[in-house]
């Protein structure tokens, strides 16, 4: 089973920063969109940010201006720089990838990395 490998989660105080990284295996050919979802306890999973092969990005309103998604196309790697973190950002963050363009429900998922923001 194809597995995306995430790193960079952890515990941080409110106002702090973290950077998440995710590498997709080369066995996934022609990846188009990569992104990050998150799920907090008792809440639905939501798209945090996504980026297509053409560089088009999409962010959930609650992170605009604080989070930045970027990508190394040669390495099939996606990053999420998170600044000005808030306790409401606490969640398990999942890396995703898909061979289709756009932001449909992704085909490939990582196992998730915990981000905890203390007040």
Secondary structure, 3 states (H helix, E strand, C coil): CCCEEEECCEEEECCCCEEEEEECCCCCCCCCEEEEEEECCCCCCEEEEEECCCCCEEECHHHCCCEEEEEEHHHCEEEEEECCCCHHHCEEEEEEEECCCCCCCCCEEECCEEEEEEC
